[in-house]
Amino acid sequence: MEASLLRAAAFLAGLLGLRGTEIRAPHHAPTAPLGRRWVANLGLGVVNGVVVSLAYAACYALGARDLVGRLAPLRLLPPSPWVQIPLAIVLLDLVTYLLHRAYHRVPVLWRLHLVHHTDLDLDVSSASRFHTGEVVLSSFLKIGVVAILGITPAGLVAFEIAMLACAQFQHANVRLAPVVERALWRTFVPPAMHRIHHAPDVRDTNSNFGTILTLWDVLLGTFNRRAPGPAPSFGLERFRDARALGFGALAALPFRR
């Protein structure tokens, strides 16, 4: 319950704080109507937040972390949270990167993930636009990693909050100072890097998969710093009608022919 409340508080703080920044210092003018997008995006976000909370509650109720026991790699290291939490964040960020690449490469997984890429604009609400099927699958795959590695509950919660904060930030329509932008390109995924990932060109969509660290894209050959066009364009070429991308349509989208 405490973990769910922490995630909910982090979500609201990020949403409200970044929305205020988007209003004061936007990177680009809105490219799609706000109302329908936000209803769909935040509707999915609320459903998915409940699903994640239930999945992780079940994970620890069943003792998933103890399935491997003392052989889990992180159990062999000092139990200090100063060791366990940073390692958990780095390792789970790598897992998230690999999952993200798989969602783009495997057709049946792409059918779920394309819901996220149908957003015709990009702002803080876009971080919530994921199909529940993708969230369920990703949650249980991460639970398996938690069990195998022996990640502590605190490490998992810290990663979830860090991932949420970074996802909201990288989708936000905010203008950053050039010196901050340059520093982030070398460390943590900045909005400019993730905007390329949401461009309609498939060469851009299949790049910049990182969530927290830019390291994985650099090491694994998916880093893309191609200069965008003068006017940002987001979404997929096949889905350009905002009226057909409401909450119900997005829920059904992966199951359509």
Secondary structure, DSSP 8 states (H G I E B T S, - for coil): -HHHHHHHHHHHHHHHHHHHHHHHS-SS---S-HHHHHHHHHHHHHHHHHHHHHHHHHHHHTTGGGSSGGGSGGGGS---HHHHHHHHHHHHHHHHHHHHHHHHHSHHHHHHHHHHHT-SS-SGGGGG---HHHHHHHHHHHHHHHHHHT--HHHHHHHHHHHHHHHHHHHS-----HHHHHHHHTSB--HHHHHHHTSSSHHHHTS---SSBSHHHHHTT--------SS---SBTTB--GGG-SHHHHHHGGG--
